[in-house]
Amino acid sequence: MSFILLEKRAIACSCSEMESAPIISFEDFQIDLKRGELRKGRDVVPVEPQVLDLIIYLATNPGTIISRDDLIETVWSGRIVSDSAISSRINAARAALDDDGQAQRLIKTIPRKGYRFEAKIHEEAAAPRKTLPDKPSVAVLPFRNLSGDPEQSYFSDGITDDVLTDLSRYAELFVIARHSSFAFRDAD
């Protein structure tokens, strides 16, 4: 299942994919990726966009330990955030899912490692695999930070984002999402 961040800063699929985006179902909850909503039964659960991004990321990786670094890279786009900011968002996600820090029924804290999504995702909600369109596909791999200063990597990421944004304006190109191409960061 592909991961989709809903904020403008990191949409990981094209508009046509959003129209047919899957619904992630677990327990009494559903995440409608097209509408950007978390629902419990038929009721929409009010949740901040960043908390929804966090829930989506955890729900699309059930049973996998997600480190704080993974959360920072994916949900916060690599920005520097404090441990208390992450904890506050985890607590907000648990509250939205009727979970708490004591029971940890859905979001379990793994000491000194990260978090694991414990709910079983309903398989019938998975979307069929999409085929590539009949036009040239382009993947922009992340630029490397050659400055020697790891704190300057945001600059090379910004250039990559700008190139992706500019290429996506051409309707005759199919541009692979940032999230997909950034999976090859630091790979030869």
C-alpha positions in Angstrom: 0.0 0.0 0.0 1.4 3.4 -0.9 1.7 6.1 1.7 0.0 9.5 1.1 0.7 12.6 3.1 -2.2 15.0 2.8 -0.7 18.4 3.4 0.4 20.4 0.4 4.1 20.1 1.4 4.3 16.4 0.6 1.5 15.0 -1.5 2.8 11.6 -2.6 0.4 10.9 -5.5 -1.1 12.6 -8.5 -4.6 14.0 -8.4 -6.0 11.1 -10.5 -4.6 8.7 -7.8 -6.2 10.7 -5.0 -9.6 10.2 -6.7 -9.2 6.4 -6.4 -7.2 6.4 -3.1 -7.9 3.5 -0.8 -9.7 3.6 2.5 -7.6 2.2 5.4 -9.8 0.3 7.8 -9.0 -1.0 11.3 -11.2 -1.8 14.3 -14.0 0.8 14.1 -11.9 3.3 12.3 -11.5 4.3 8.6 -9.0 6.7 7.1 -10.4 8.1 3.8 -7.3 9.2 2.0 -9.3 11.0 -0.8 -11.2 13.1 1.7 -8.4 13.4 4.3 -10.7 12.2 7.1 -10.5 9.9 10.0 -13.9 8.3 10.8 -15.2 6.2 13.6 -18.2 4.4 12.3 -20.1 7.1 10.3 -18.7 10.0 12.4 -15.8 12.1 11.4 -13.2 12.4 14.1 -11.7 15.9 14.3 -7.9 15.7 14.0 -5.1 18.1 13.0 -3.6 17.4 9.6 -0.2 16.6 11.0 -1.7 14.1 13.5 -3.6 12.5 10.6 -0.4 12.2 8.6 1.1 10.5 11.6 -1.8 8.1 11.9 -1.6 7.3 8.2 2.1 6.6 8.3 1.7 4.3 11.3 -1.4 2.6 9.8 0.4 1.9 6.5 3.2 0.2 8.3 1.4 -2.1 10.8 3.5 -4.3 13.0 6.7 -2.4 12.0 8.7 -0.4 14.6 8.8 3.2 13.4 11.7 5.2 14.9 11.5 8.8 15.9 13.9 9.6 13.0 11.5 7.9 10.6 8.6 10.0 11.9 10.7 13.2 11.6 11.8 12.4 8.1 8.3 11.4 6.9 5.7 13.4 8.9 7.9 16.5 9.6 9.7 16.4 6.3 13.1 16.3 8.0 12.6 19.5 10.0 14.1 19.6 13.5 11.5 18.9 16.1 11.7 18.3 19.8 10.9 15.0 21.6 8.1 16.8 23.3 6.5 17.8 20.0 6.6 14.1 18.8 5.2 12.9 22.1 2.4 15.5 21.9 1.5 14.4 18.4 1.6 10.7 19.4 -0.7 11.5 22.4 -3.1 13.4 20.0 -3.1 10.4 17.7 -3.9 8.1 20.5 -6.7 10.4 21.7 -8.2 10.5 18.2 -8.1 6.7 18.1 -9.6 6.2 21.6 -6.3 4.9 22.8 -4.1 6.1 25.7 -0.5 5.9 26.9 -1.4 3.2 29.5 -3.4 0.7 27.3 -1.4 1.4 24.1 -4.0 -0.7 22.3 -3.3 0.7 18.8 -0.1 2.7 19.1 2.5 0.9 21.2 5.6 2.6 22.5 8.7 0.4 22.1 11.2 1.8 24.6 14.3 3.3 23.0 13.2 2.1 19.6 10.0 3.9 18.5 6.4 3.1 17.9 4.4 0.2 16.4 0.9 0.2 15.0 -0.9 -2.8 16.6 -4.2 -2.8 14.8 -5.0 -5.3 12.1 -5.6 -3.6 8.8 -8.7 -5.0 7.0 -7.4 -6.4 3.7 -10.6 -5.8 1.8 -9.9 -2.0 1.9 -6.7 -2.3 -0.1 -6.8 -0.6 -3.5 -5.8 -2.5 -6.6 -2.3 -1.9 -7.9 -2.1 1.0 -10.3 -0.5 0.9 -13.6 1.7 3.6 -15.0 0.2 6.0 -17.5 1.1 5.9 -21.2 3.5 8.9 -20.9 7.1 9.2 -19.9 7.8 8.7 -16.2 10.4 10.7 -14.3 11.8 10.0 -10.9 14.0 12.7 -9.3 16.4 11.1 -6.9 17.4 13.2 -3.9 20.5 15.4 -4.4 23.4 14.6 -2.1 24.6 17.1 0.5 28.3 17.7 -0.6 28.9 20.5 1.9 30.2 18.2 4.6 27.7 19.8 7.1 24.8 17.4 7.8 22.7 20.4 9.0 22.7 21.7 5.4 20.9 18.7 3.9 17.7 20.7 4.0 19.1 22.7 1.1 19.7 19.8 -1.1 16.2 18.4 -0.2 14.8 21.8 -1.1 16.4 21.8 -4.6 15.0 18.3 -5.1 11.6 19.4 -4.1 11.8 22.4 -6.5 12.8 20.2 -9.4 9.9 17.8 -8.6 7.4 20.7 -8.4 8.6 22.2 -11.7 8.4 18.9 -13.5 5.0 18.1 -12.2 3.6 21.2 -14.0 4.1 19.4 -17.3 1.0 17.3 -18.1 2.9 15.2 -20.6 5.1 13.8 -17.8 4.3 11.4 -15.1 6.4 12.4 -12.1 7.2 9.8 -9.4 6.3 11.1 -6.0 8.9 12.5 -3.6 8.2 9.8 -1.0 8.9 7.1 -3.5 12.1 8.6 -4.8 13.4 9.6 -1.4 13.4 5.9 -0.4 16.6 5.7 -2.4 18.3 8.4 -0.3 21.9 7.4 0.5 21.7 4.4 -1.8 24.2 3.7 -4.6 
